[in-house]
Amino acid sequence: MATDKELSDFLENVERRAFKQAAYAVRKDEAALDIVQDAMIKLAEKYGDRPAAELPPLFQRILQNTILDYFRREKVRNTWVSLFSSMGNSSNDQDDFDLLESYESEEGSQTTESSIDKIERAQILTLIDAEVQKLPTRQREAFLMRYWQDMDVAETATAMGCSEGSVKTHCSRATHTLAQALKAKGIQL
């Protein structure tokens, strides 16, 4: 059984990695924060009495399910919004108000970014993702665990069932392969 201290320490250690994972998946920082908070609450409420060793895989599964739930809710919400917006298109004078015309974004946020910058960033992320997917399975696993989920070498080795030296080798090969592939496409990171 995990003590309150062990649970608290686990959640504190996993918070940053979970946020990065959720932010990558949903591409919205605010939504990612909500997802991580929901996943942490679910873990504490439903599985807080489990042994400390079982917490990492349980939390990972809860986080993945919470991300999927977010996408399901967004799909339903977007369906209803598009349905009602098409029904509400009448030619009343009251409908002349446009929220986007009166909305001001914070300087430096993604909403103030130009369309060209957004497209360029999306294209680069797509290229990077495609190159990561081309990596051999073990290299991709090691790379994502180490650099995306911020797992240390020992945690990655345990998760992959290999030695720490193997993790370092897989990560090194993956970064060199990615750097070469992206450089060949004109992307300097």
C-alpha angles and dihedrals in degrees: 000000000000115000121227088255093052091048092047092048091048093051091047092051096046098043098089095045092047091051092051091049093049093043090052091050100046100025092219120102095204093051091045091054090051092048093051092047092050091048092050092049092049091050093049095045101042106025105022090111094059123104114276092245091062095053100083098056092039092051092047091053092046091049092050091048091048090052090050090049089053091054092047091052091047091051092052092043092050091049092054094043093052091045094051095040091056091048093048097056101118128148099243119142088235090067093066092090112103116195092201091060092057098039118102120195127215113261112257095022123122090254091064091050114110120252090245091054091048092050092046092049091048091050092050091048090050091051092048091048091049091051092048089052090053092058118104111268098254093046091049092049093049093044095050095045094047102039105022102036094031093230115162122238094263094050091047092049091051093048093047095042095234140103124283089245090057090052091052091048093048091048093047093050092046094051093047092048092048093046092051094045093048093044089053087056092050098256116135112191 
